[in-house]
Amino acid sequence: MRFQLGPRLRLLTWWLGIAITGALIAAALIDVAYSRFVYYFVVMPIGGVLLFPLAYAANR
């Protein structure tokens, strides 16, 4: 049995999966070499890139 998801919910599901994967990679990266440089120039841009499509889809 397949669930029928709307396009926004499907987009949210994909980006949530990508965000979780990115968070795991970022956590491993921070664990290896934690510094403010890594946080501001690696983790924050990844979060911004992942959140932009969600904000765009929510405001359409």
Secondary structure, 3 states (H helix, E strand, C coil): CCCCCCHHHHHHHHHHHHHHHHHHHHHHHHHHCCCHHHHHHHHHHHHHHHHHHHHHHHCC
